[in-house]
Amino acid sequence: MKIDVFKNGGATFVPPVLLSLRDFYRKMVALGQILFVVSAAKNITRLLSHIVFVFFSEDKKHNGRYAKYFKQDLIETLLEKFYSKHIQLITSIFLSTDLKKATNDFRQIFSELKVCISLLNEGDNIDKVYPLVLKYGELASSSIFAHFLRSLGIQTELLDVRKYLTTTSVYEGASLLKLDNSFLAPLSNTEAAVVQGFIGLNKEGEDTNLGYDGSDLSAAYFLGGVIDAGAISSLTYWKDVNKFYLEDPFNNPNAKSFYKMPFSQYEKLPSFPIRLDAVRYAISKGVNVNMGYLSNPNGRKAVIYPD
């Protein structure tokens, strides 16, 4: 069995980008099964972080009822932005029946987010609250992405990563404790599966996340799970850059760049388009790490290979 792992980040969830990928996804699933590991839509994790920050912030200038209502209004504004950004995405990529299904599922997720926030208390552990709230970005994007693939006629299963990925007990920046390979079972009778990156549960059943660019790490973990189960796999991170640069190309348009490099060279770069420990984990499984370019998915991929 061959299962390719695609990691799709926030840059994917822009209507022109998603719509431009329709024929490419149809072609890829015709060649073999794909496990998509998805991040929250662009800037959504930051927006949810702002909600937590506002909830726990102290107003030193004002107090009492005024400060309470000010925070409530600000949180409500941020929630409305979360809602509108996803609804705009949904209405831009779906029609008729697909639109209704995607909208209804997103509204259910949004309703659960509001309930989650309504149950918070100022005495709660803020480190524990962050992953509790931030998970809704991945839950929303994965639901929308699964509906998108189905609208293309691709048989798709939506998986809940929290059933499979157990992390250490650190609430933020956790690492893998165990990956249950039963996530492979739903792929046996379908063309694609979609699973959330970034989030997980610890062994106590509490929400955790894998830290900044945690979905990169999730994708590497799932690649490892596929390989450990004896299947053939490849790993591709889909980004809005097409090469590896020795300097920031925005600061230096003439920065030296590469399509291929060994891991020992990659780990010396000044910045990493793919999270470093994710690449290290994938390389330890003996595979190349590919970086595809969202603007030209059929074009040449950049590659990091074992030394």
Secondary structure as UniProt FT lines:
FT   STRAND          2..8
FT   HELIX           10..12
FT   HELIX           15..20
FT   HELIX           22..31
FT   STRAND          33..38
FT   TURN            42..43
FT   HELIX           44..56
FT   HELIX           65..93
FT   HELIX           96..118
FT   TURN            122..123
FT   HELIX           126..151
FT   TURN            152..153
FT   STRAND          156..158
FT   HELIX           161..163
FT   STRAND          165..167
FT   STRAND          176..179
FT   HELIX           181..189
FT   STRAND          192..196
FT   STRAND          199..202
FT   TURN            203..204
FT   STRAND          207..209
FT   TURN            212..213
FT   HELIX           214..228
FT   TURN            229..230
FT   STRAND          235..239
FT   STRAND          244..245
FT   TURN            249..251
FT   TURN            253..254
FT   STRAND          257..258
FT   STRAND          260..262
FT   HELIX           263..266
FT   TURN            267..268
FT   HELIX           276..284
FT   TURN            285..286
FT   STRAND          289..293
FT   TURN            294..295
FT   TURN            297..298
FT   STRAND          302..305
//
